[in-house]
Amino acid sequence: MNWASFSAAEPGLAATVEQRFRAFRHHVLATLRKDGSPRTSGLEADFRAGELWLGMMGGSLKALDLRRDPRFALQANPGEGTDMGGGDVRISGRAYEVGGGETGAGASGERDGGEATKAWYTEEVKPPEPFHLFRTELTEVVRTWVEDDAYLVVQVWQPGEPLRTVRRR
């Protein structure tokens, strides 16, 4: 499920999550190293054309991690202080490289291996080159916040499941 599908299924949560990510430029990406241990890295996330895109420097370890194992978690920058307006948000899923030089049908399912998509993205964003571009498939979106200074509220969305909200005192 891509960002557009999630937004259609849960427009209120999607708007809040996107607003939290747009509030700051840099966020924290978690990937898996060769040995299975976690790696966290800074990252700029980009919501564009109904997708959540992850772009990273050419040859970066996080890109190599995602090529090997597409699972990721992306934590929004909480910002300064402890306010965290809009709550703490995290997106988990799988990321597939677009236009990564693969032959035939690429990970993105495009016949040209995603080169046309990557060219479009390059024209739109003008990132420093060389770079890796990953399109995401969402497996979970979580928002956590404090309500009325009394409750910890956690919203969890997963594809095909209703939005769950848990309040704890």
DSSP file (Angstrom, degrees, kcal/mol; ACC not computed):
  #  RESIDUE AA STRUCTURE BP1 BP2  ACC     N-H-->O    O-->H-N    N-H-->O    O-->H-N    TCO  KAPPA ALPHA  PHI   PSI    X-CA   Y-CA   Z-CA
    1    1 A M              0   0    0      0, 0.0   137,-3.4     0, 0.0     2,-0.1   0.000 360.0 360.0 360.0 128.2    0.0    0.0    0.0
    2    2 A N     >  -     0   0    0    135,-0.2     4,-2.1     1,-0.1     5,-0.2  -0.305 360.0 -91.9 -92.3-179.6    1.5    3.4   -1.0
    3    3 A W  H  > S+     0   0    0    133,-0.3     4,-2.9    47,-0.2    48,-0.2   0.881 123.3  54.3 -61.8 -41.1    1.0    6.8    0.6
    4    4 A A  H  > S+     0   0    0     46,-2.3     4,-2.0     2,-0.2    -1,-0.2   0.906 109.3  47.9 -61.6 -42.1   -2.0    7.7   -1.6
    5    5 A S  H  > S+     0   0    0     45,-0.3     4,-2.0     2,-0.2    -1,-0.2   0.914 112.9  48.0 -65.5 -42.8   -3.9    4.5   -0.7
    6    6 A F  H  X S+     0   0    0     -4,-2.1     4,-2.9     1,-0.2    -2,-0.2   0.928 110.6  52.2 -61.3 -45.1   -3.2    5.1    3.0
    7    7 A S  H  < S+     0   0    0     -4,-2.9    -2,-0.2     1,-0.2    -1,-0.2   0.863 110.2  48.4 -60.6 -37.2   -4.3    8.7    2.7
    8    8 A A  H  < S+     0   0    0     -4,-2.0    -1,-0.2    -5,-0.2    -2,-0.2   0.870 115.1  45.0 -69.7 -36.5   -7.6    7.6    1.1
    9    9 A A  H  < S+     0   0    0     -4,-2.0    -2,-0.2     1,-0.2    -1,-0.2   0.875 133.4  15.1 -75.3 -38.4   -8.2    5.0    3.8
   10   10 A E     X  +     0   0    0     -4,-2.9     4,-2.7    -5,-0.1    -1,-0.2  -0.585  69.5 167.5-137.2  71.1   -7.3    7.3    6.8
   11   11 A P  H  > S+     0   0    0      0, 0.0     4,-2.2     0, 0.0     5,-0.2   0.847  76.4  50.7 -60.7 -37.6   -7.3   10.9    5.6
   12   12 A G  H  > S+     0   0    0      2,-0.2     4,-1.9     1,-0.2     5,-0.1   0.946 114.9  41.4 -66.6 -48.0   -7.2   12.5    9.1
   13   13 A L  H  > S+     0   0    0      1,-0.2     4,-2.8     2,-0.2     5,-0.2   0.915 114.3  53.3 -64.7 -42.9   -4.2   10.4   10.4
   14   14 A A  H  X S+     0   0    0     -4,-2.7     4,-2.8     1,-0.2     5,-0.2   0.908 108.4  49.8 -60.0 -42.4   -2.4   10.8    7.0
   15   15 A A  H  X S+     0   0    0     -4,-2.2     4,-2.2    -5,-0.2    -1,-0.2   0.912 112.6  47.1 -63.8 -42.1   -2.7   14.6    7.2
   16   16 A T  H  X S+     0   0    0     -4,-1.9     4,-2.2     2,-0.2    -2,-0.2   0.926 113.8  47.5 -64.6 -44.8   -1.4   14.7   10.7
   17   17 A V  H  X S+     0   0    0     -4,-2.8     4,-2.2     1,-0.2    -2,-0.2   0.937 113.1  47.6 -63.2 -47.2    1.5   12.3    9.9
   18   18 A E  H  X S+     0   0    0     -4,-2.8     4,-2.4    -5,-0.2    -1,-0.2   0.902 110.4  52.7 -62.3 -40.1    2.5   14.2    6.8
   19   19 A Q  H  X S+     0   0    0     -4,-2.2     4,-1.1    -5,-0.2    -1,-0.2   0.903 108.2  51.3 -61.5 -41.3    2.3   17.6    8.7
   20   20 A R  H  < S+     0   0    0     -4,-2.2     4,-0.5     1,-0.2     3,-0.3   0.905 112.5  45.8 -63.0 -41.4    4.7   16.2   11.3
   21   21 A F  H >< S+     0   0    0     -4,-2.2     3,-0.7     1,-0.2    -2,-0.2   0.861 112.1  50.9 -70.9 -34.2    7.2   15.1    8.7
   22   22 A R  H 3< S+     0   0    0     -4,-2.4    -1,-0.2     1,-0.2    -2,-0.2   0.679  93.5  75.4 -75.8 -16.2    6.9   18.4    6.8
   23   23 A A  T 3< S+     0   0    0     -4,-1.1     2,-0.3    -3,-0.3    -1,-0.2   0.804 107.3  24.9 -66.2 -28.7    7.5   20.4   10.1
   24   24 A F    <   -     0   0    0     -3,-0.7    53,-0.1    -4,-0.5    -1,-0.1  -0.954  69.8-138.2-136.8 154.9   11.3   19.5    9.9
   25   25 A R  S    S+     0   0    0     -2,-0.3    20,-0.4    19,-0.1     2,-0.4   0.885  82.9  56.1 -81.7 -40.2   13.6   18.5    7.2
   26   26 A H        +     0   0    0     18,-0.1     2,-0.2    16,-0.1    18,-0.2  -0.792  59.4 168.5-106.2 139.0   15.6   15.7    8.7
   27   27 A H  E     -A   43   0A   0     16,-2.9    16,-1.8    -2,-0.4     2,-0.5  -0.690  36.3 -96.7-132.6-177.9   14.2   12.5   10.2
   28   28 A V  E     -AB  42  75A   0     47,-2.3    47,-3.0    -2,-0.2     2,-0.4  -0.939  29.7-165.2-116.2 123.0   15.6    9.1   11.5
   29   29 A L  E     -AB  41  74A   0     12,-3.3    12,-2.3    -2,-0.5     2,-0.5  -0.883   4.8-157.0-104.4 132.7   15.6    6.1    9.2
   30   30 A A  E     +AB  40  73A   0     43,-3.2    43,-1.6    -2,-0.4     2,-0.2  -0.950  21.0 164.2-110.0 128.9   16.1    2.6   10.7
   31   31 A T  E     -A   39   0A   0      8,-2.6     8,-2.4    -2,-0.5     2,-0.5  -0.737  37.2-102.7-128.5 178.8   17.4   -0.2    8.4
   32   32 A L  E     -A   38   0A   0     39,-0.4    37,-0.2    37,-0.4    36,-0.1  -0.937  28.1-141.2-112.7 128.4   18.9   -3.6    8.9
   33   33 A R    >   -     0   0    0      4,-3.0     3,-1.9    -2,-0.5     6,-0.1  -0.180  38.2 -91.7 -72.9 172.9   22.7   -4.2    8.5
   34   34 A K  T 3  S+     0   0    0      1,-0.3    -1,-0.1     2,-0.1    -2,-0.0   0.869 129.1  50.6 -53.8 -39.4   24.1   -7.4    6.9
   35   35 A D  T 3  S-     0   0    0      2,-0.1    -1,-0.3     1,-0.1    -2,-0.0   0.422 120.8-108.0 -83.9   3.2   24.3   -9.0   10.3
   36   36 A G  S <  S+     0   0    0     -3,-1.9    -2,-0.1     1,-0.3    -1,-0.1   0.351  77.0 130.9  90.0  -6.2   20.7   -8.1   11.1
   37   37 A S        -     0   0    0      1,-0.1    -4,-3.0    -5,-0.1    -1,-0.3  -0.448  63.6 -97.9 -77.7 156.2   21.5   -5.4   13.7
   38   38 A P  E     -A   32   0A   0      0, 0.0     2,-0.4     0, 0.0    -6,-0.2  -0.411  30.9-163.6 -76.7 149.6   19.8   -2.1   13.3
   39   39 A R  E     -A   31   0A   0     -8,-2.4    -8,-2.6    -2,-0.1     2,-0.4  -1.000   4.2-161.1-126.5 130.7   21.3    1.0   11.7
   40   40 A T  E     +A   30   0A   0     -2,-0.4     2,-0.3   -10,-0.2   -10,-0.2  -0.928  16.9 168.6-112.1 141.5   19.8    4.5   12.2
   41   41 A S  E     -A   29   0A   0    -12,-2.3   -12,-3.3    -2,-0.4     2,-0.1  -0.980  37.6-101.9-146.4 152.5   20.6    7.3    9.8
   42   42 A G  E     +A   28   0A   0     -2,-0.3     2,-0.3   -14,-0.2   -14,-0.2  -0.486  47.0 171.9 -72.4 150.0   19.4   10.8    9.1
   43   43 A L  E     -A   27   0A   0    -16,-1.8   -16,-2.9    -2,-0.1     2,-0.6  -0.990  34.7-130.9-159.3 148.5   17.2   11.1    6.1
   44   44 A E  E     -C   55   0A   0     11,-0.5    11,-0.9    -2,-0.3     2,-0.3  -0.938  27.6-154.2-101.3 122.4   14.9   13.6    4.3
   45   45 A A  E     -C   54   0A   0     -2,-0.6     2,-0.4   -20,-0.4     9,-0.2  -0.731   6.4-158.6 -95.9 146.9   11.5   12.1    3.5
   46   46 A D  E     -C   53   0A   0      7,-2.1     7,-3.4    -2,-0.3     2,-0.7  -0.977  10.6-160.0-134.3 121.3    9.5   13.4    0.5
   47   47 A F  E     +C   52   0A   0     -2,-0.4     2,-0.3     5,-0.2     5,-0.2  -0.888  36.1 145.9 -97.8 115.5    5.7   13.2    0.0
   48   48 A R  E >   -C   51   0A   0      3,-2.2     3,-1.4    -2,-0.7    -2,-0.1  -0.976  57.6  -1.6-156.3 134.1    5.1   13.7   -3.7
   49   49 A A  T 3  S-     0   0    0     -2,-0.3   -45,-0.1     1,-0.3     3,-0.1   0.853 127.6 -53.2  54.8  40.7    2.7   12.3   -6.3
   50   50 A G  T 3  S+     0   0    0      1,-0.2   -46,-2.3   -47,-0.1     2,-0.3   0.634 118.3 101.5  75.0  14.0    0.9   10.0   -3.9
   51   51 A E  E <   -C   48   0A   0     -3,-1.4    -3,-2.2   -48,-0.2     2,-0.6  -0.907  69.1-131.9-127.9 155.2    4.1    8.3   -2.7
   52   52 A L  E     -C   47   0A   0     -2,-0.3    84,-1.2    84,-0.3     2,-0.3  -0.957  35.3-163.1-101.9 114.5    6.5    8.5    0.2
   53   53 A W  E     -CD  46 135A   0     -7,-3.4    -7,-2.1    -2,-0.6     2,-0.5  -0.776  13.7-159.1-102.9 142.7   10.0    8.7   -1.3
   54   54 A L  E     -CD  45 134A   0     80,-2.4    80,-2.5    -2,-0.3     2,-0.4  -0.981  14.0-174.7-119.3 117.1   13.3    8.1    0.4
   55   55 A G  E     +CD  44 133A   0    -11,-0.9   -11,-0.5    -2,-0.5     2,-0.3  -0.895   7.5 169.2-112.7 143.0   16.3    9.6   -1.3
   56   56 A M  E     - D   0 132A   0     76,-2.3    76,-3.3    -2,-0.4     3,-0.1  -0.985  39.1 -79.6-150.7 159.3   19.9    9.1   -0.2
   57   57 A M  E >   - D   0 131A   0     -2,-0.3     3,-1.9    74,-0.2    74,-0.3  -0.197  60.0 -89.4 -59.6 146.4   23.4    9.7   -1.3
   58   58 A G  T 3  S+     0   0    0     72,-2.0    -1,-0.1     1,-0.3    73,-0.0  -0.327 110.9   8.8 -56.7 132.3   24.9    7.3   -3.9
   59   59 A G  T 3  S+     0   0    0      1,-0.2    -1,-0.3    -3,-0.1    -2,-0.1   0.529  88.5 156.9  75.6   6.9   26.6    4.3   -2.2
   60   60 A S    <>  -     0   0    0     -3,-1.9     4,-2.1     1,-0.1    -1,-0.2  -0.307  51.2-123.2 -65.9 150.1   25.3    5.2    1.3
   61   61 A L  H  > S+     0   0    0      1,-0.2     4,-2.6     2,-0.2     5,-0.1   0.860 111.5  56.1 -62.9 -36.2   25.2    2.3    3.7
   62   62 A K  H  > S+     0   0    0      2,-0.2     4,-2.2     1,-0.2    -1,-0.2   0.879 107.4  49.7 -65.1 -35.8   21.4    2.8    4.3
   63   63 A A  H  > S+     0   0    0     -6,-0.2     4,-2.2    -3,-0.2    -2,-0.2   0.918 111.4  48.3 -66.1 -42.9   20.8    2.5    0.6
   64   64 A L  H  X S+     0   0    0     -4,-2.1     4,-1.7     2,-0.2    -2,-0.2   0.884 109.6  53.7 -64.6 -37.6   22.8   -0.7    0.5
   65   65 A D  H  X S+     0   0    0     -4,-2.6     4,-3.0     1,-0.2    -2,-0.2   0.947 110.1  46.7 -58.2 -48.5   20.9   -2.0    3.5
   66   66 A L  H  < S+     0   0    0     -4,-2.2    -2,-0.2     1,-0.2    -1,-0.2   0.836 108.2  55.5 -67.3 -32.8   17.6   -1.3    1.8
   67   67 A R  H  < S+     0   0    0     -4,-2.2    -1,-0.2     1,-0.2    -2,-0.2   0.894 115.6  39.2 -62.3 -38.3   18.8   -3.0   -1.4
   68   68 A R  H  < S+     0   0    0     -4,-1.7    -2,-0.2     1,-0.3    -1,-0.2   0.885 137.8   9.5 -79.5 -41.4   19.6   -6.1    0.6
   69   69 A D     <  -     0   0    0     -4,-3.0   -37,-0.4    -5,-0.2    -1,-0.3  -0.923  66.3-156.5-143.8 111.4   16.5   -6.0    2.9
   70   70 A P        +     0   0    0      0, 0.0    25,-2.1     0, 0.0    -4,-0.1   0.515  54.8 116.8 -74.4  -3.5   13.7   -3.5    2.1
   71   71 A R  E     + E   0  94A   0     23,-0.2   -39,-0.4    -6,-0.1     2,-0.3  -0.411  38.5 160.3 -70.3 138.7   12.3   -3.3    5.6
   72   72 A F  E     - E   0  93A   0     21,-2.3    21,-2.0   -41,-0.1     2,-0.4  -0.964  32.3-150.7-148.4 162.8   12.5    0.1    7.3
   73   73 A A  E     -BE  30  92A   0    -43,-1.6   -43,-3.2    -2,-0.3     2,-0.5  -0.988  14.2-160.5-133.6 137.8   11.1    2.3   10.0
   74   74 A L  E     -BE  29  91A   0     17,-3.1    17,-2.4    -2,-0.4     2,-0.5  -0.972   3.7-163.1-124.7 117.0   11.0    6.1    9.7
   75   75 A Q  E     -BE  28  90A   0    -47,-3.0   -47,-2.3    -2,-0.5    15,-0.2  -0.860  20.8-124.3-102.9 128.4   10.7    8.3   12.8
   76   76 A A        -     0   0    0     13,-2.4    13,-0.1    -2,-0.5   -49,-0.1  -0.444  34.0-100.3 -69.9 143.0    9.6   11.9   12.4
   77   77 A N        -     0   0    0    -51,-0.2    -1,-0.1     1,-0.2     3,-0.1  -0.460  27.7-148.4 -59.8 124.5   11.9   14.5   13.9
   78   78 A P        -     0   0    0      0, 0.0     6,-0.4     0, 0.0    -1,-0.2   0.673  33.1-141.0 -75.0 -13.9   10.3   15.5   17.2
   79   79 A G        -     0   0    0      5,-0.1     2,-0.1     4,-0.1   -55,-0.0  -0.271  39.6 -30.0  84.4-174.9   11.7   19.0   17.0
   80   80 A E  S >  S-     0   0    0     -3,-0.1     3,-0.5    -2,-0.1     4,-0.4  -0.422 108.2  -3.6 -77.7 152.2   13.0   21.2   19.8
   81   81 A G  T 3  S-     0   0    0      1,-0.2     3,-0.0    -2,-0.1     0, 0.0  -0.236 100.1 -66.6  68.9-154.3   11.9   20.8   23.4
   82   82 A T  T 3  S+     0   0    0      1,-0.1    -1,-0.2     2,-0.0    -2,-0.1   0.249  99.3 101.7-121.2  11.2    9.1   18.5   24.4
   83   83 A D    <   +     0   0    0     -3,-0.5     4,-0.2     1,-0.1     3,-0.1   0.951  45.6 178.4 -63.7 -52.3    6.1   20.0   22.7
   84   84 A M    >   -     0   0    0     -6,-0.4     3,-3.0    -4,-0.4    -5,-0.1   0.884  21.2-153.1  47.1  49.1    5.8   17.6   19.8
   85   85 A G  T 3  S+     0   0    0      1,-0.3    -1,-0.2    -7,-0.1    -2,-0.1  -0.260  79.6  22.8 -51.2 128.4    2.7   19.3   18.4
   86   86 A G  T 3  S-     0   0    0     -3,-0.1    -1,-0.3     2,-0.0   -66,-0.1   0.319 120.5-100.3  92.1  -7.8    0.8   16.7   16.4
   87   87 A G    <   -     0   0    0     -3,-3.0     2,-0.5    -4,-0.2    58,-0.2  -0.214  49.5 -51.2  91.0 179.0    2.4   13.8   18.4
   88   88 A D  E     - F   0 144A   0     56,-3.3    56,-2.6    -2,-0.1     2,-0.4  -0.832  59.7-167.9 -94.7 129.0    5.2   11.4   17.7
   89   89 A V  E     + F   0 143A   0     -2,-0.5   -13,-2.4    54,-0.2     2,-0.3  -0.943  13.1 179.9-129.0 147.3    4.8    9.6   14.4
   90   90 A R  E     -EF  75 142A   0     52,-2.2    52,-2.7    -2,-0.4     2,-0.4  -0.998  10.1-159.6-142.7 141.4    6.5    6.6   12.8
   91   91 A I  E     -EF  74 141A   0    -17,-2.4   -17,-3.1    -2,-0.3     2,-0.3  -0.985  11.3-172.9-121.3 131.2    6.0    4.9    9.4
   92   92 A S  E     +EF  73 140A   0     48,-3.1    47,-2.8    -2,-0.4    48,-1.7  -0.893  28.3  98.8-119.8 154.5    7.2    1.3    8.8
   93   93 A G  E     -EF  72 138A   0    -21,-2.0   -21,-2.3    -2,-0.3     2,-0.4  -0.964  65.3 -57.9 171.7-151.8    7.2   -0.6    5.6
   94   94 A R  E     -EF  71 137A   0     43,-2.5    43,-2.8    -2,-0.3     2,-0.4  -0.969  36.9-151.8-126.8 142.9    9.4   -1.8    2.7
   95   95 A A  E     - F   0 136A   0    -25,-2.1     2,-0.5    -2,-0.4    41,-0.2  -0.963   7.5-165.1-121.1 131.5   11.4    0.4    0.3
   96   96 A Y  E     - F   0 135A   0     39,-2.9    39,-2.7    -2,-0.4   -29,-0.1  -0.958  24.5-116.1-121.2 130.0   12.2   -0.5   -3.2
   97   97 A E  E     - F   0 134A   0     -2,-0.5     2,-0.5    37,-0.2    11,-0.4  -0.350  23.6-151.0 -67.6 139.6   14.8    1.2   -5.3
   98   98 A V  E    S- F   0 133A   0     35,-3.3    35,-0.5     1,-0.2    16,-0.2  -0.939  76.1  -1.8-110.8 128.9   13.6    3.1   -8.4
   99   99 A G  S    S+     0   0    0     14,-1.7    -1,-0.2    -2,-0.5    15,-0.2   0.852  79.4 150.0  64.1  35.4   15.9    3.4  -11.4
  100  100 A G  S    S-     0   0    0     13,-0.5    -1,-0.1    -3,-0.2    14,-0.1   0.215  74.2 -93.4 -87.7  16.3   18.7    1.6   -9.6
  101  101 A G  S    S+     0   0    0      1,-0.3    13,-0.1    12,-0.3    -1,-0.1   0.508  76.8 148.4  88.3   4.4   20.2    0.3  -12.8
  102  102 A E        -     0   0    0     11,-0.3    -1,-0.3     1,-0.1     2,-0.2  -0.358  43.6-124.6 -69.1 155.6   18.4   -3.0  -12.7
  103  103 A T        +     0   0    0      2,-0.1    10,-0.1    -2,-0.0    -1,-0.1  -0.665  69.2   2.3-100.3 157.0   17.4   -4.6  -16.0
  104  104 A G  S    S+     0   0    0     -2,-0.2     2,-0.5     7,-0.1     9,-0.1  -0.393 126.4   3.2  70.5-147.8   14.0   -5.6  -17.1
  105  105 A A  S    S-     0   0    0      7,-0.1     6,-0.2     8,-0.1    -2,-0.1  -0.609  83.5-143.8 -74.4 122.4   11.1   -4.9  -14.7
  106  106 A G    >   -     0   0    0      4,-2.0     3,-2.5    -2,-0.5     8,-0.1  -0.122  31.9 -88.3 -79.2 178.8   12.6   -3.1  -11.7
  107  107 A A  T 3  S+     0   0    0    -10,-0.4    -9,-0.1     1,-0.3    -1,-0.1   0.775 128.8  60.3 -58.8 -26.2   11.7   -3.3   -8.1
  108  108 A S  T 3  S-     0   0    0    -11,-0.4    -1,-0.3     2,-0.1     3,-0.1   0.532 115.2-117.8 -80.1  -4.3    9.1   -0.6   -8.8
  109  109 A G    <   +     0   0    0     -3,-2.5     2,-0.3     1,-0.3    -2,-0.1   0.521  69.2 137.5  82.0   4.8    7.4   -2.9  -11.3
  110  110 A E    >   -     0   0    0      1,-0.1    -4,-2.0    -6,-0.1     3,-2.0  -0.671  58.8-132.1 -88.4 140.7    8.1   -0.5  -14.2
  111  111 A R  T 3  S+     0   0    0     -2,-0.3    -1,-0.1     1,-0.3    -7,-0.1   0.801 106.1  54.3 -62.5 -29.9    9.3   -2.0  -17.4
  112  112 A D  T >  S-     0   0    0     -7,-0.1     3,-1.0    -9,-0.1    -1,-0.3   0.326 120.0-106.7 -86.9  10.7   12.1    0.5  -17.8
  113  113 A G  T <   -     0   0    0     -3,-2.0   -14,-1.7     1,-0.2   -13,-0.5   0.607  68.4 -66.7  75.3  10.4   13.5   -0.4  -14.3
  114  114 A G  T 3> S+     0   0    0    -16,-0.2     4,-2.8   -15,-0.2     5,-0.2   0.494  99.1 130.0  90.4   4.1   12.2    2.9  -13.0
  115  115 A E  H <> S+     0   0    0     -3,-1.0     4,-2.3     1,-0.2     5,-0.2   0.889  74.8  49.9 -60.3 -38.4   14.6    5.1  -15.0
  116  116 A A  H  > S+     0   0    0      2,-0.2     4,-2.3     1,-0.2    -1,-0.2   0.905 112.0  48.0 -66.7 -39.7   11.7    7.3  -16.2
  117  117 A T  H  > S+     0   0    0      2,-0.2     4,-2.7     1,-0.2    -2,-0.2   0.921 112.4  48.4 -64.9 -43.8   10.4    7.7  -12.7
  118  118 A K  H  X S+     0   0    0     -4,-2.8     4,-2.6     2,-0.2    -2,-0.2   0.881 110.6  51.7 -65.3 -36.6   13.8    8.6  -11.4
  119  119 A A  H  X S+     0   0    0     -4,-2.3     4,-2.2    -5,-0.2    -1,-0.2   0.917 110.4  48.8 -64.5 -42.9   14.3   11.1  -14.2
  120  120 A W  H  X S+     0   0    0     -4,-2.3     4,-2.2     2,-0.2    -2,-0.2   0.940 112.8  47.6 -59.4 -47.6   10.9   12.7  -13.3
  121  121 A Y  H  X>S+     0   0    0     -4,-2.7     4,-3.0     1,-0.2     5,-0.5   0.908 110.2  52.2 -61.7 -43.0   11.9   12.8   -9.6
  122  122 A T  H  X5S+     0   0    0     -4,-2.6     4,-2.0     1,-0.2    -1,-0.2   0.901 110.5  48.1 -60.5 -41.9   15.3   14.3  -10.5
  123  123 A E  H  <5S+     0   0    0     -4,-2.2    -1,-0.2     1,-0.2    -2,-0.2   0.896 116.7  43.4 -65.0 -40.8   13.6   17.1  -12.5
  124  124 A E  H  <5S+     0   0    0     -4,-2.2    -2,-0.2    -5,-0.2    -1,-0.2   0.918 129.8  21.7 -69.8 -45.6   11.1   17.8   -9.7
  125  125 A V  H  <5S-     0   0    0     -4,-3.0    -3,-0.2    -5,-0.2    -2,-0.2   0.764  81.3-148.4-100.5 -30.5   13.5   17.8   -6.8
  126  126 A K     << -     0   0    0     -4,-2.0    -4,-0.1    -5,-0.5    -3,-0.1   0.948  27.6-174.2  55.9  54.6   16.9   18.4   -8.2
  127  127 A P        -     0   0    0      0, 0.0     2,-0.1     0, 0.0    -1,-0.1  -0.338  35.1 -88.1 -73.5 159.4   18.7   16.2   -5.6
  128  128 A P        -     0   0    0      0, 0.0    -2,-0.0     0, 0.0     0, 0.0  -0.458  65.5 -91.4 -64.6 139.1   22.5   16.1   -5.4
  129  129 A E  S    S+     0   0    0     -2,-0.1     2,-0.1    -3,-0.1   -72,-0.1  -0.784  97.7  40.4-109.8 153.7   23.8   13.3   -7.7
  130  130 A P  S    S+     0   0    0      0, 0.0   -72,-2.0     0, 0.0     2,-0.3   0.589  81.8 152.8 -76.7 156.8   24.5   10.5   -7.7
  131  131 A F  E     -D   57   0A   0    -74,-0.3     2,-0.4    -2,-0.1   -74,-0.2  -0.981  41.5-125.7-148.5 159.1   21.6    9.4   -5.5
  132  132 A H  E     -D   56   0A   0    -76,-3.3   -76,-2.3    -2,-0.3     2,-0.4  -0.857  22.2-158.9-102.6 141.7   19.4    6.4   -4.7
  133  133 A L  E     -DF  55  98A   0    -35,-0.5   -35,-3.3    -2,-0.4     2,-0.4  -0.989   7.3-170.5-124.5 129.1   15.6    6.8   -4.8
  134  134 A F  E     -DF  54  97A   0    -80,-2.5   -80,-2.4    -2,-0.4     2,-0.4  -0.967  12.5-151.5-122.7 134.6   13.3    4.4   -3.0
  135  135 A R  E     -DF  53  96A   0    -39,-2.7   -39,-2.9    -2,-0.4     2,-0.3  -0.814  26.6-135.7 -96.1 142.2    9.5    4.1   -3.3
  136  136 A T  E     - F   0  95A   0    -84,-1.2     2,-0.4    -2,-0.4   -84,-0.3  -0.734  17.0-159.6-108.8 150.9    7.8    2.8   -0.2
  137  137 A E  E     - F   0  94A   0    -43,-2.8   -43,-2.5    -2,-0.3     2,-0.3  -0.999  29.4-131.8-119.2 125.9    5.1    0.3    0.6
  138  138 A L  E     + F   0  93A   0   -137,-3.4   -45,-0.3    -2,-0.4     3,-0.1  -0.577  33.8 166.7 -85.7 138.2    3.5    0.9    4.1
  139  139 A T  E    S+     0   0A   0    -47,-2.8     2,-0.3     1,-0.4   -46,-0.2   0.514  72.6   5.7-117.8 -17.2    3.0   -1.8    6.6
  140  140 A E  E     - F   0  92A   0    -48,-1.7   -48,-3.1    18,-0.2    -1,-0.4  -0.931  50.3-167.3-166.2 141.6    2.3    0.3    9.7
  141  141 A V  E     -GF 157  91A   0     16,-2.2    16,-2.6    -2,-0.3     2,-0.4  -0.998  17.1-173.0-130.7 130.0    1.7    4.0   10.7
  142  142 A V  E     -GF 156  90A   0    -52,-2.7   -52,-2.2    -2,-0.4     2,-0.4  -0.978   9.4-174.1-128.5 134.7    1.8    4.9   14.4
  143  143 A R  E     -GF 155  89A   0     12,-2.2    12,-3.1    -2,-0.4     2,-0.4  -0.997   6.6-175.2-125.3 132.7    1.0    8.2   16.1
  144  144 A T  E     +GF 154  88A   0    -56,-2.6   -56,-3.3    -2,-0.4     2,-0.3  -0.990  14.0 151.1-128.0 134.7    1.5    8.7   19.8
  145  145 A W  E     -G  153   0A   0      8,-2.3     8,-3.4    -2,-0.4     2,-0.5  -0.976  43.0-107.1-154.3 167.2    0.5   11.7   21.8
  146  146 A V  E     -G  152   0A   0     -2,-0.3     2,-0.5     6,-0.2     6,-0.2  -0.870  31.3-157.2-101.1 130.9   -0.6   12.9   25.3
  147  147 A E  E >>  -G  151   0A   0      4,-2.9     4,-2.3    -2,-0.5     3,-2.3  -0.926  69.6 -15.0-113.2 129.2   -4.2   13.9   25.7
  148  148 A D  T 34 S-     0   0    0     -2,-0.5    -1,-0.2     1,-0.3    -2,-0.0   0.779 109.6 -80.1  54.0  31.3   -5.4   16.3   28.4
  149  149 A D  T 34 S+     0   0    0      2,-0.2    -1,-0.3     1,-0.1     3,-0.1   0.714 128.8  74.4  51.3  21.7   -2.1   15.8   30.3
  150  150 A A  T <4 S+     0   0    0     -3,-2.3     2,-0.4     1,-0.3    -2,-0.2   0.617  83.4  53.6-131.7 -28.4   -3.6   12.5   31.5
  151  151 A Y  E  <  -G  147   0A   0     -4,-2.3    -4,-2.9    16,-0.0     2,-0.6  -0.920  58.9-143.7-123.2 139.4   -3.6    9.9   28.8
  152  152 A L  E     -GH 146 168A   0     16,-3.4    16,-2.7    -2,-0.4     2,-0.5  -0.896  28.5-161.5 -91.0 122.6   -1.1    8.4   26.4
  153  153 A V  E     -GH 145 167A   0     -8,-3.4    -8,-2.3    -2,-0.6     2,-0.5  -0.922   9.3-172.5-112.8 130.2   -2.9    7.9   23.2
  154  154 A V  E     -GH 144 166A   0     12,-2.7    12,-2.6    -2,-0.5     2,-0.5  -0.983   4.3-167.6-124.0 123.8   -1.6    5.5   20.5
  155  155 A Q  E     -GH 143 165A   0    -12,-3.1   -12,-2.2    -2,-0.5     2,-0.4  -0.937   8.5-172.0-107.7 133.2   -3.1    5.2   17.0
  156  156 A V  E     -GH 142 164A   0      8,-2.5     8,-2.5    -2,-0.5     2,-0.4  -0.991   4.2-174.2-129.4 126.3   -2.0    2.2   14.9
  157  157 A W  E     +G  141   0A   0    -16,-2.6   -16,-2.2    -2,-0.4     6,-0.1  -0.969   6.6 171.5-118.8 136.0   -2.9    1.7   11.3
  158  158 A Q    >   -     0   0    0     -2,-0.4     3,-2.2     3,-0.3   -18,-0.2  -0.986  46.1 -85.3-136.9 146.4   -2.0   -1.4    9.3
  159  159 A P  T 3  S+     0   0    0      0, 0.0  -153,-0.0     0, 0.0   -20,-0.0  -0.212 113.3   9.7 -53.9 133.9   -3.2   -2.3    5.7
  160  160 A G  T 3  S+     0   0    0      1,-0.2    -3,-0.0     0, 0.0     0, 0.0   0.458 110.1 100.9  78.6   1.2   -6.6   -4.1    5.7
  161  161 A E  S <  S-     0   0    0     -3,-2.2    -3,-0.3     3,-0.0    -1,-0.2  -0.866  77.4-107.8-116.3 150.2   -7.2   -3.4    9.4
  162  162 A P        -     0   0    0      0, 0.0     2,-0.2     0, 0.0    -4,-0.1  -0.418  48.5 -89.8 -69.9 154.4   -9.3   -0.7   11.1
  163  163 A L        -     0   0    0     -6,-0.1     2,-0.4    -2,-0.1    -6,-0.2  -0.481  45.3-149.3 -64.0 127.4   -7.5    2.1   12.8
  164  164 A R  E     -H  156   0A   0     -8,-2.5    -8,-2.5    -2,-0.2     2,-0.4  -0.859  12.3-169.5-103.3 136.3   -6.9    1.1   16.4
  165  165 A T  E     -H  155   0A   0     -2,-0.4     2,-0.4   -10,-0.2   -10,-0.2  -0.993   3.0-174.2-126.3 126.0   -6.8    3.7   19.2
  166  166 A V  E     -H  154   0A   0    -12,-2.6   -12,-2.7    -2,-0.4     2,-0.5  -0.972   6.1-162.6-120.9 131.9   -5.6    2.9   22.7
  167  167 A R  E     -H  153   0A   0     -2,-0.4     2,-0.4   -14,-0.2   -14,-0.2  -0.964  10.0-176.4-114.9 128.5   -5.7    5.3   25.6
  168  168 A R  E      H  152   0A   0    -16,-2.7   -16,-3.4    -2,-0.5    -2,-0.0  -0.967 360.0 360.0-124.6 141.4   -3.6    4.6   28.7
  169  169 A R              0   0    0     -2,-0.4    -1,-0.1   -18,-0.2   -16,-0.1   0.399 360.0 360.0 -93.6 360.0   -3.5    6.5   31.9
